[in-house]
Amino acid sequence: MTMNQIDLKCPTAAEPADLCLRYVPSEPLHDPIGYRLAKRVADVVIAVVAIVLFSPLLVLTAVLIWFEDRGAILYCQPRVGRFGVPFWFYKFRSMRVDADACRAELLALSDADGAAFKMKQDPRITRIGRVIRKFSIDEMPQLFSVLGGHMSIIGPRPHLRSEVETYSPSDHLRLVVRPGLLCLREVSGRSKLSFDDWLRLDLEYIDRRSIWLDASILLRAIPAVVRADGAY
């Protein structure tokens, strides 16, 4: 795998603007076609089943978010996807509508080491937001991104451009696979880990990637989410 300095295609009017990155992998991973096909089929099947199964919860969450402050139900943000191509990343809104404007004032209070910003007691989080973040319900809209092919059920979590800009050249290897809804971090401590630990686990996942590893992460993630282990 080689890394080249390139310019990404310019985003369209419907996409985030100015998200060109310095280094992205120049070649895809040469995975067996059987693995790629099985992973994509598993992504679609799991996403469809989860959407149908949890549709009452999705509707209830949307209603509760709107009734709390009459604000937007979804929060969308540009994230860096496979090969550095930007895409819109969706979550149920768990913070006040002015959360992004207040972020700069809180950066010094981050509880996470490294480029990531995390606060255990973030004052921007709403009452409904605390519940849906604790049990990862806020992430469920990303199931539709899985169906659209921007994400996978299992893979490295998509980062902000500001986070990607802190990568070493070798860290960009995490951009050769689709970003995921779940990853090794989700079953290894989640927000308790440092940003460097997140990158290390992502690279470990890419090195060991297989359907069996994906199945293991999925099965381990269920009790981790239920226990809200390391979630905030």
Accessible surface in RSA format (square Angstrom, percent):
REM  Atomic radii and reference values for relative SASA: ProtOr
REM  Chains: A
REM  Algorithm: Lee & Richards
REM  Probe-radius: 1.40
REM  Slices: 20
REM RES _ NUM      All-atoms   Total-Side   Main-Chain    Non-polar    All polar
REM                ABS   REL    ABS   REL    ABS   REL    ABS   REL    ABS   REL
RES MET A   1    95.63  49.5  23.41  15.5  72.22 172.0  24.39  20.7  71.25  94.4
RES THR A   2    73.04  51.9  68.85  69.8   4.19  10.0  68.22  91.6   4.82   7.3
RES MET A   3    54.72  28.3  29.66  19.6  25.06  59.7  29.66  25.2  25.06  33.2
RES ASN A   4    73.83  50.9  69.95  67.6   3.88   9.3  14.93  35.9  58.90  56.9
RES GLN A   5   133.96  74.9 104.18  76.1  29.78  70.9  29.59  63.0 104.37  79.2
RES ILE A   6    65.88  37.5  55.81  41.6  10.07  24.3  64.09  46.2   1.79   4.9
RES ASP A   7   125.92  88.2 100.32  99.8  25.60  60.5  27.48  64.7  98.44  98.2
RES LEU A   8    19.56  10.9  10.89   7.8   8.67  21.8  13.29   9.3   6.27  16.9
RES LYS A   9   125.13  61.0 104.93  64.4  20.20  48.1 105.32  94.8  19.81  21.1
RES CYS A  10   103.91  78.6  89.08  99.3  14.83  34.9  27.73  70.3  76.18  82.1
RES PRO A  11    29.65  21.6  10.83   9.9  18.82  68.4  11.54   9.5  18.11 112.6
RES THR A  12    81.41  57.9  68.44  69.4  12.97  30.9  73.11  98.2   8.30  12.6
RES ALA A  13   117.92 108.4  69.57 107.4  48.35 110.0  83.13 117.1  34.80  92.2
RES ALA A  14    80.64  74.1  59.67  92.1  20.96  47.7  71.20 100.3   9.44  25.0
RES GLU A  15    49.51  28.4  40.99  31.0   8.52  20.3  13.18  25.5  36.33  29.7
RES PRO A  16     7.18   5.2   2.36   2.1   4.82  17.5   7.18   5.9   0.00   0.0
RES ALA A  17    85.35  78.5  63.85  98.5  21.51  48.9  64.74  91.2  20.61  54.6
RES ASP A  18   106.39  74.5  90.22  89.8  16.16  38.2  36.80  86.6  69.59  69.4
RES LEU A  19    12.61   7.0  10.81   7.7   1.79   4.5  11.88   8.3   0.72   2.0
RES CYS A  20    42.95  32.5  37.90  42.3   5.05  11.9  16.99  43.0  25.96  28.0
RES LEU A  21     9.01   5.0   1.71   1.2   7.30  18.4   5.91   4.1   3.10   8.3
RES ARG A  22   159.57  67.0 152.89  77.9   6.68  15.9  67.73  92.6  91.84  55.7
RES TYR A  23    56.07  26.2  56.05  31.9   0.02   0.1  25.63  19.3  30.44  37.5
RES VAL A  24     2.11   1.4   1.62   1.5   0.49   1.2   1.62   1.4   0.49   1.3
RES PRO A  25     5.20   3.8   0.00   0.0   5.20  18.9   0.00   0.0   5.20  32.3
RES SER A  26    48.49  41.0  12.69  16.9  35.80  82.5  19.02  40.5  29.48  41.3
RES GLU A  27    76.77  44.1  76.33  57.7   0.44   1.0  21.71  42.0  55.05  44.9
RES PRO A  28    63.34  46.2  62.04  56.6   1.30   4.7  62.04  51.2   1.30   8.0
RES LEU A  29    32.32  18.0  22.45  16.1   9.87  24.8  23.86  16.8   8.46  22.8
RES HIS A  30   159.59  87.2 124.64  86.6  34.95  89.4  96.87  99.8  62.72  73.0
RES ASP A  31    23.16  16.2  16.74  16.7   6.41  15.2   0.36   0.8  22.79  22.7
RES PRO A  32    96.12  70.1  83.37  76.0  12.75  46.4  95.95  79.2   0.17   1.0
RES ILE A  33   133.36  75.9 129.11  96.2   4.25  10.2 129.11  93.0   4.25  11.5
RES GLY A  34    44.27  54.6   0.00   N/A  44.27  54.6  37.95 104.1   6.32  14.1
RES TYR A  35    33.86  15.8  26.49  15.1   7.38  19.2  28.25  21.2   5.61   6.9
RES ARG A  36   128.03  53.8 120.63  61.5   7.40  17.6  46.67  63.8  81.36  49.3
RES LEU A  37   114.76  63.9 109.99  78.7   4.76  12.0 114.27  80.2   0.49   1.3
RES ALA A  38    43.27  39.8  33.11  51.1  10.16  23.1  40.10  56.5   3.17   8.4
RES LYS A  39    31.70  15.5  31.64  19.4   0.06   0.1  30.98  27.9   0.72   0.8
RES ARG A  40    65.88  27.7  64.54  32.9   1.34   3.2  38.09  52.1  27.79  16.8
RES VAL A  41    79.87  52.6  77.08  69.8   2.80   6.7  79.87  69.4   0.00   0.0
RES ALA A  42    38.95  35.8  32.94  50.8   6.01  13.7  38.81  54.7   0.14   0.4
RES ASP A  43     5.03   3.5   5.03   5.0   0.00   0.0   0.00   0.0   5.03   5.0
RES VAL A  44    53.31  35.1  53.31  48.3   0.00   0.0  53.31  46.3   0.00   0.0
RES VAL A  45    79.79  52.5  76.57  69.3   3.22   7.8  79.79  69.3   0.00   0.0
RES ILE A  46    55.95  31.8  52.84  39.4   3.11   7.5  55.43  39.9   0.53   1.4
RES ALA A  47     0.00   0.0   0.00   0.0   0.00   0.0   0.00   0.0   0.00   0.0
RES VAL A  48    67.36  44.3  66.05  59.8   1.31   3.2  67.33  58.5   0.03   0.1
RES VAL A  49    85.53  56.3  82.11  74.3   3.43   8.3  85.02  73.9   0.51   1.4
RES ALA A  50    16.18  14.9  14.55  22.5   1.63   3.7  16.05  22.6   0.13   0.3
RES ILE A  51    26.52  15.1  26.52  19.8   0.00   0.0  26.52  19.1   0.00   0.0
RES VAL A  52   103.15  67.9  93.81  84.9   9.34  22.5  96.70  84.0   6.45  17.5
RES LEU A  53   120.36  67.0 101.48  72.6  18.88  47.5 106.01  74.5  14.35  38.6
RES PHE A  54    76.83  38.4  75.86  47.0   0.97   2.5  76.83  46.6   0.00   0.0
RES SER A  55    44.17  37.3  43.77  58.4   0.40   0.9  27.66  58.9  16.51  23.1
RES PRO A  56    95.19  69.4  81.86  74.6  13.33  48.4  90.78  75.0   4.41  27.4
RES LEU A  57    55.68  31.0  50.99  36.5   4.69  11.8  53.93  37.9   1.75   4.7
RES LEU A  58    20.24  11.3  18.38  13.1   1.86   4.7  18.60  13.1   1.64   4.4
RES VAL A  59    96.96  63.8  93.64  84.8   3.32   8.0  96.96  84.2   0.00   0.0
RES LEU A  60    94.78  52.8  91.98  65.8   2.81   7.1  94.63  66.5   0.16   0.4
RES THR A  61     3.84   2.7   2.99   3.0   0.85   2.0   0.95   1.3   2.89   4.4
RES ALA A  62    21.46  19.7  21.46  33.1   0.00   0.0  21.46  30.2   0.00   0.0
RES VAL A  63    64.64  42.5  61.03  55.2   3.61   8.7  64.64  56.2   0.00   0.0
RES LEU A  64    73.15  40.7  71.19  50.9   1.96   4.9  71.21  50.0   1.94   5.2
RES ILE A  65     5.24   3.0   3.97   3.0   1.27   3.1   4.77   3.4   0.46   1.3
RES TRP A  66   106.24  42.6 106.24  51.4   0.00   0.0  85.73  45.7  20.51  33.3
RES PHE A  67   115.88  58.0 103.41  64.1  12.47  32.4 103.41  62.7  12.47  35.7
RES GLU A  68    49.17  28.2  17.93  13.6  31.24  74.4  18.29  35.4  30.88  25.2
RES ASP A  69    61.96  43.4  33.61  33.4  28.35  67.0  36.83  86.7  25.13  25.1
RES ARG A  70   136.93  57.5 114.33  58.3  22.61  53.8  47.60  65.0  89.34  54.1
RES GLY A  71    12.98  16.0   0.00   N/A  12.98  16.0  11.63  31.9   1.35   3.0
RES ALA A  72    61.80  56.8  44.96  69.4  16.84  38.3  56.26  79.2   5.54  14.7
RES ILE A  73    57.87  32.9  54.12  40.3   3.76   9.1  54.12  39.0   3.76  10.2
RES LEU A  74    82.04  45.7  68.24  48.8  13.80  34.7  68.24  47.9  13.80  37.1
RES TYR A  75    59.33  27.7  56.99  32.4   2.35   6.1  55.19  41.5   4.14   5.1
RES CYS A  76    62.81  47.5  47.12  52.5  15.69  36.9   0.68   1.7  62.12  67.0
RES GLN A  77    32.31  18.1  31.70  23.2   0.61   1.4   7.18  15.3  25.13  19.1
RES PRO A  78    43.15  31.4  41.53  37.9   1.62   5.9  41.53  34.3   1.62  10.1
RES ARG A  79    37.26  15.6  37.08  18.9   0.18   0.4   0.37   0.5  36.89  22.4
RES VAL A  80     3.77   2.5   1.65   1.5   2.12   5.1   1.65   1.4   2.12   5.8
RES GLY A  81     3.12   3.8   0.00   N/A   3.12   3.8   3.12   8.6   0.00   0.0
RES ARG A  82    79.09  33.2  72.65  37.0   6.44  15.3  19.04  26.0  60.05  36.4
RES PHE A  83    57.75  28.9  57.31  35.5   0.44   1.1  57.31  34.7   0.44   1.3
RES GLY A  84     0.39   0.5   0.00   N/A   0.39   0.5   0.00   0.0   0.39   0.9
RES VAL A  85    55.94  36.8  54.45  49.3   1.49   3.6  54.45  47.3   1.49   4.0
RES PRO A  86     7.46   5.4   4.75   4.3   2.71   9.8   4.75   3.9   2.71  16.8
RES PHE A  87    10.64   5.3   6.62   4.1   4.02  10.5  10.64   6.5   0.00   0.0
RES TRP A  88    81.63  32.8  73.70  35.7   7.93  18.6  70.31  37.5  11.32  18.4
RES PHE A  89     1.11   0.6   1.07   0.7   0.04   0.1   1.11   0.7   0.00   0.0
RES TYR A  90    82.04  38.3  82.04  46.7   0.00   0.0  48.96  36.8  33.08  40.8
RES LYS A  91    35.12  17.1  35.12  21.6   0.00   0.0   7.29   6.6  27.84  29.7
RES PHE A  92    11.85   5.9  10.50   6.5   1.35   3.5  10.50   6.4   1.35   3.9
RES ARG A  93    15.41   6.5  12.97   6.6   2.44   5.8  11.24  15.4   4.17   2.5
RES SER A  94     7.93   6.7   4.95   6.6   2.98   6.9   0.00   0.0   7.93  11.1
RES MET A  95    33.69  17.4  33.49  22.2   0.20   0.5  23.56  20.0  10.13  13.4
RES ARG A  96    92.28  38.7  88.89  45.3   3.39   8.1  47.09  64.4  45.19  27.4
RES VAL A  97   105.78  69.6  72.31  65.5  33.47  80.6  75.56  65.7  30.22  82.0
RES ASP A  98    63.72  44.6  56.45  56.2   7.27  17.2  34.34  80.8  29.37  29.3
RES ALA A  99     7.71   7.1   7.42  11.4   0.29   0.7   7.42  10.4   0.29   0.8
RES ASP A 100    87.89  61.6  72.27  71.9  15.62  36.9  36.60  86.1  51.29  51.1
RES ALA A 101    82.44  75.8  49.84  76.9  32.60  74.2  61.58  86.7  20.86  55.3
RES CYS A 102    23.05  17.4  22.87  25.5   0.18   0.4   4.41  11.2  18.64  20.1
RES ARG A 103    71.10  29.9  71.10  36.2   0.00   0.0  23.39  32.0  47.72  28.9
RES ALA A 104    76.86  70.7  58.73  90.6  18.13  41.2  60.01  84.5  16.85  44.6
RES GLU A 105   139.77  80.2 108.26  81.9  31.51  75.0  47.83  92.5  91.94  75.1
RES LEU A 106    23.23  12.9  23.23  16.6   0.00   0.0  23.23  16.3   0.00   0.0
RES LEU A 107    86.02  47.9  75.28  53.9  10.74  27.0  75.52  53.0  10.50  28.3
RES ALA A 108   102.45  94.2  60.52  93.4  41.93  95.4  73.25 103.2  29.21  77.4
RES LEU A 109   104.36  58.1  92.97  66.5  11.39  28.6  97.90  68.8   6.46  17.4
RES SER A 110    35.09  29.7  12.25  16.3  22.85  52.6  12.25  26.1  22.85  32.0
RES ASP A 111    73.16  51.2  42.03  41.8  31.13  73.6  10.07  23.7  63.09  62.9
RES ALA A 112    13.44  12.4   0.66   1.0  12.78  29.1   2.77   3.9  10.67  28.3
RES ASP A 113   100.57  70.4  94.93  94.5   5.64  13.3  23.75  55.9  76.82  76.6
RES GLY A 114    63.24  78.0   0.00   N/A  63.24  78.0  31.35  86.0  31.89  71.4
RES ALA A 115    37.66  34.6   5.63   8.7  32.03  72.9  17.51  24.7  20.15  53.4
RES ALA A 116     5.17   4.8   1.88   2.9   3.29   7.5   1.88   2.6   3.29   8.7
RES PHE A 117    27.27  13.6   9.92   6.1  17.35  45.1  10.12   6.1  17.15  49.1
RES LYS A 118    52.18  25.5  49.56  30.4   2.62   6.2  18.71  16.8  33.47  35.7
RES MET A 119    20.10  10.4  16.18  10.7   3.92   9.3  16.18  13.8   3.92   5.2
RES LYS A 120   119.83  58.5 113.40  69.6   6.43  15.3  56.15  50.5  63.68  67.8
RES GLN A 121   138.46  77.4 128.09  93.6  10.37  24.7  57.51 122.4  80.95  61.4
RES ASP A 122     2.95   2.1   2.95   2.9   0.00   0.0   0.37   0.9   2.58   2.6
RES PRO A 123    77.28  56.3  54.06  49.3  23.22  84.4  63.51  52.4  13.76  85.5
RES ARG A 124     9.21   3.9   9.21   4.7   0.00   0.0   1.17   1.6   8.04   4.9
RES ILE A 125    17.13   9.7   4.06   3.0  13.06  31.5   4.06   2.9  13.06  35.5
RES THR A 126    19.49  13.9  12.65  12.8   6.85  16.3  16.40  22.0   3.10   4.7
RES ARG A 127   188.66  79.2 178.13  90.8  10.53  25.1  84.22 115.1 104.44  63.3
RES ILE A 128    39.40  22.4  39.38  29.3   0.02   0.1  39.40  28.4   0.00   0.0
RES GLY A 129     0.00   0.0   0.00   N/A   0.00   0.0   0.00   0.0   0.00   0.0
RES ARG A 130    98.13  41.2  89.88  45.8   8.25  19.6  52.01  71.1  46.11  27.9
RES VAL A 131    82.89  54.5  80.80  73.1   2.08   5.0  82.89  72.0   0.00   0.0
RES ILE A 132     6.47   3.7   6.47   4.8   0.00   0.0   6.47   4.7   0.00   0.0
RES ARG A 133    38.53  16.2  32.25  16.4   6.27  14.9   8.80  12.0  29.73  18.0
RES LYS A 134   104.17  50.8 102.63  63.0   1.54   3.7  48.80  43.9  55.38  59.0
RES PHE A 135    76.89  38.5  71.88  44.5   5.01  13.0  71.88  43.6   5.01  14.3
RES SER A 136    21.19  17.9  15.60  20.8   5.59  12.9  13.68  29.1   7.51  10.5
RES ILE A 137    22.64  12.9  22.63  16.9   0.01   0.0  22.64  16.3   0.00   0.0
RES ASP A 138     4.40   3.1   4.40   4.4   0.00   0.0   0.00   0.0   4.40   4.4
RES GLU A 139    34.89  20.0  34.89  26.4   0.00   0.0  14.67  28.4  20.22  16.5
RES MET A 140    32.31  16.7  31.17  20.6   1.14   2.7  32.28  27.4   0.02   0.0
RES PRO A 141    11.37   8.3   8.36   7.6   3.00  10.9   9.15   7.6   2.21  13.8
RES GLN A 142     0.01   0.0   0.01   0.0   0.00   0.0   0.01   0.0   0.00   0.0
RES LEU A 143     8.86   4.9   8.86   6.3   0.00   0.0   8.86   6.2   0.00   0.0
RES PHE A 144   112.29  56.2 103.14  63.9   9.15  23.8 103.59  62.8   8.69  24.9
RES SER A 145    10.29   8.7   5.44   7.3   4.85  11.2   4.40   9.4   5.88   8.2
RES VAL A 146     0.00   0.0   0.00   0.0   0.00   0.0   0.00   0.0   0.00   0.0
RES LEU A 147    60.48  33.7  44.10  31.5  16.38  41.2  44.30  31.1  16.18  43.5
RES GLY A 148    56.69  69.9   0.00   N/A  56.69  69.9  30.48  83.6  26.22  58.7
RES GLY A 149    19.52  24.1   0.00   N/A  19.52  24.1   9.68  26.6   9.83  22.0
RES HIS A 150   101.68  55.6  93.40  64.9   8.28  21.2  57.48  59.2  44.21  51.4
RES MET A 151     0.01   0.0   0.01   0.0   0.00   0.0   0.00   0.0   0.01   0.0
RES SER A 152     0.44   0.4   0.44   0.6   0.00   0.0   0.44   0.9   0.00   0.0
RES ILE A 153     5.09   2.9   5.09   3.8   0.00   0.0   5.09   3.7   0.00   0.0
RES ILE A 154     6.17   3.5   5.66   4.2   0.51   1.2   5.66   4.1   0.51   1.4
RES GLY A 155     1.55   1.9   0.00   N/A   1.55   1.9   1.55   4.3   0.00   0.0
RES PRO A 156     2.44   1.8   1.72   1.6   0.72   2.6   2.00   1.6   0.44   2.8
RES ARG A 157    20.94   8.8  20.50  10.4   0.44   1.1   6.76   9.2  14.18   8.6
RES PRO A 158     1.81   1.3   0.03   0.0   1.78   6.5   0.81   0.7   1.00   6.2
RES HIS A 159     7.27   4.0   6.86   4.8   0.41   1.1   5.16   5.3   2.11   2.5
RES LEU A 160    32.38  18.0  32.38  23.2   0.00   0.0  32.38  22.7   0.00   0.0
RES ARG A 161    69.87  29.3  67.07  34.2   2.80   6.7  21.45  29.3  48.41  29.3
RES SER A 162    66.23  56.0  55.97  74.7  10.26  23.6  48.29 102.8  17.94  25.1
RES GLU A 163    16.17   9.3  16.17  12.2   0.00   0.0   1.32   2.6  14.85  12.1
RES VAL A 164     2.03   1.3   1.69   1.5   0.35   0.8   1.69   1.5   0.35   0.9
RES GLU A 165   107.63  61.8  71.15  53.8  36.48  86.9  38.00  73.5  69.63  56.9
RES THR A 166    81.32  57.8  48.37  49.0  32.94  78.5  55.01  73.9  26.31  39.8
RES TYR A 167    17.51   8.2   0.00   0.0  17.51  45.6   0.08   0.1  17.43  21.5
RES SER A 168    49.18  41.6  41.82  55.8   7.36  17.0  43.75  93.2   5.43   7.6
RES PRO A 169    78.89  57.5  78.66  71.7   0.23   0.8  78.76  65.0   0.13   0.8
RES SER A 170    73.14  61.8  64.10  85.5   9.05  20.8  50.89 108.4  22.25  31.2
RES ASP A 171    21.47  15.0  21.33  21.2   0.14   0.3   0.22   0.5  21.25  21.2
RES HIS A 172     9.83   5.4   9.83   6.8   0.00   0.0   5.65   5.8   4.18   4.9
RES LEU A 173    49.30  27.5  49.30  35.3   0.00   0.0  49.30  34.6   0.00   0.0
RES ARG A 174     7.20   3.0   4.51   2.3   2.69   6.4   0.21   0.3   6.98   4.2
RES LEU A 175     5.31   3.0   4.83   3.5   0.48   1.2   5.31   3.7   0.00   0.0
RES VAL A 176     0.62   0.4   0.00   0.0   0.62   1.5   0.00   0.0   0.62   1.7
RES VAL A 177    20.69  13.6  16.77  15.2   3.92   9.4  18.94  16.5   1.74   4.7
RES ARG A 178    83.68  35.1  78.50  40.0   5.18  12.3   5.39   7.4  78.30  47.5
RES PRO A 179     7.29   5.3   5.83   5.3   1.47   5.3   7.29   6.0   0.00   0.0
RES GLY A 180     0.00   0.0   0.00   N/A   0.00   0.0   0.00   0.0   0.00   0.0
RES LEU A 181    25.19  14.0  21.12  15.1   4.07  10.2  21.12  14.8   4.07  11.0
RES LEU A 182    26.18  14.6  26.18  18.7   0.00   0.0  26.18  18.4   0.00   0.0
RES CYS A 183     3.59   2.7   2.99   3.3   0.60   1.4   2.74   6.9   0.86   0.9
RES LEU A 184     7.19   4.0   6.90   4.9   0.29   0.7   6.90   4.8   0.29   0.8
RES ARG A 185    23.54   9.9  23.54  12.0   0.00   0.0   0.41   0.6  23.13  14.0
RES GLU A 186    19.18  11.0  17.43  13.2   1.74   4.1   1.78   3.4  17.40  14.2
RES VAL A 187    25.72  16.9   1.40   1.3  24.32  58.6   6.01   5.2  19.71  53.5
RES SER A 188    44.00  37.2  19.56  26.1  24.44  56.3  25.01  53.3  18.99  26.6
RES GLY A 189    12.10  14.9   0.00   N/A  12.10  14.9   9.03  24.8   3.07   6.9
RES ARG A 190    17.77   7.5  17.77   9.1   0.00   0.0   3.08   4.2  14.70   8.9
RES SER A 191     8.37   7.1   4.50   6.0   3.87   8.9   0.00   0.0   8.37  11.7
RES LYS A 192   144.49  70.5 106.94  65.6  37.55  89.4  73.87  66.5  70.63  75.2
RES LEU A 193    33.53  18.7  30.00  21.5   3.54   8.9  31.58  22.2   1.95   5.2
RES SER A 194    26.84  22.7  22.16  29.6   4.68  10.8  17.85  38.0   8.99  12.6
RES PHE A 195     5.26   2.6   4.92   3.0   0.34   0.9   4.92   3.0   0.34   1.0
RES ASP A 196   104.18  73.0  98.34  97.9   5.84  13.8  29.61  69.7  74.57  74.4
RES ASP A 197    40.88  28.6  40.73  40.5   0.14   0.3   0.39   0.9  40.48  40.4
RES TRP A 198    10.52   4.2  10.52   5.1   0.00   0.0  10.52   5.6   0.00   0.0
RES LEU A 199    11.57   6.4  11.57   8.3   0.00   0.0  11.57   8.1   0.00   0.0
RES ARG A 200   127.83  53.7 120.84  61.6   6.99  16.6  72.19  98.7  55.64  33.7
RES LEU A 201    13.01   7.2  13.01   9.3   0.00   0.0  13.01   9.1   0.00   0.0
RES ASP A 202     4.69   3.3   4.50   4.5   0.18   0.4   0.18   0.4   4.50   4.5
RES LEU A 203    44.80  24.9  41.19  29.5   3.61   9.1  41.54  29.2   3.26   8.8
RES GLU A 204    60.17  34.5  52.90  40.0   7.27  17.3  26.64  51.5  33.53  27.4
RES TYR A 205     5.35   2.5   5.35   3.0   0.00   0.0   5.31   4.0   0.04   0.0
RES ILE A 206     3.43   2.0   3.43   2.6   0.00   0.0   3.43   2.5   0.00   0.0
RES ASP A 207   120.65  84.5  92.39  92.0  28.25  66.8  22.43  52.8  98.21  97.9
RES ARG A 208   121.28  50.9 103.84  52.9  17.45  41.5  45.62  62.4  75.66  45.9
RES ARG A 209    60.15  25.3  42.01  21.4  18.14  43.2   6.67   9.1  53.48  32.4
RES SER A 210    34.11  28.8  32.73  43.7   1.38   3.2  27.26  58.1   6.85   9.6
RES ILE A 211    53.15  30.2  51.04  38.0   2.11   5.1  51.04  36.8   2.11   5.7
RES TRP A 212   203.53  81.7 198.01  95.8   5.52  13.0 169.78  90.5  33.75  54.7
RES LEU A 213    13.76   7.7   9.30   6.7   4.46  11.2  13.00   9.1   0.77   2.1
RES ASP A 214    13.62   9.5  13.07  13.0   0.55   1.3  10.60  24.9   3.02   3.0
RES ALA A 215    41.17  37.9  35.64  55.0   5.52  12.6  40.85  57.5   0.32   0.8
RES SER A 216    41.55  35.1  35.20  47.0   6.35  14.6  25.38  54.1  16.17  22.7
RES ILE A 217     0.00   0.0   0.00   0.0   0.00   0.0   0.00   0.0   0.00   0.0
RES LEU A 218    46.73  26.0  46.73  33.4   0.00   0.0  46.73  32.8   0.00   0.0
RES LEU A 219   122.88  68.4 114.23  81.7   8.65  21.7 114.52  80.4   8.36  22.5
RES ARG A 220   105.91  44.5  98.94  50.4   6.97  16.6  45.19  61.8  60.71  36.8
RES ALA A 221     2.04   1.9   2.02   3.1   0.02   0.1   2.04   2.9   0.00   0.0
RES ILE A 222   101.12  57.5  96.61  72.0   4.50  10.9 100.87  72.6   0.24   0.7
RES PRO A 223    57.42  41.8  53.27  48.6   4.15  15.1  57.42  47.4   0.00   0.0
RES ALA A 224     4.49   4.1   4.49   6.9   0.00   0.0   4.49   6.3   0.00   0.0
RES VAL A 225    34.52  22.7  34.52  31.2   0.00   0.0  34.52  30.0   0.00   0.0
RES VAL A 226   102.17  67.2  91.28  82.6  10.88  26.2  93.53  81.3   8.64  23.4
RES ARG A 227   155.30  65.2 125.29  63.9  30.01  71.4  71.76  98.1  83.54  50.6
RES ALA A 228    13.71  12.6   3.05   4.7  10.66  24.2   3.05   4.3  10.66  28.2
RES ASP A 229    46.08  32.3  40.61  40.4   5.46  12.9  10.03  23.6  36.05  36.0
RES GLY A 230     9.91  12.2   0.00   N/A   9.91  12.2   5.46  15.0   4.45  10.0
RES ALA A 231    21.58  19.8   1.29   2.0  20.28  46.1   3.61   5.1  17.97  47.6
RES TYR A 232    45.18  21.1  27.07  15.4  18.11  47.1  33.48  25.2  11.70  14.4
END  Absolute sums over single chains surface
CHAIN  1 A    11880.4       9905.7       1974.6       7652.0       4228.3
END  Absolute sums over all chains
TOTAL         11880.4       9905.7       1974.6       7652.0       4228.3
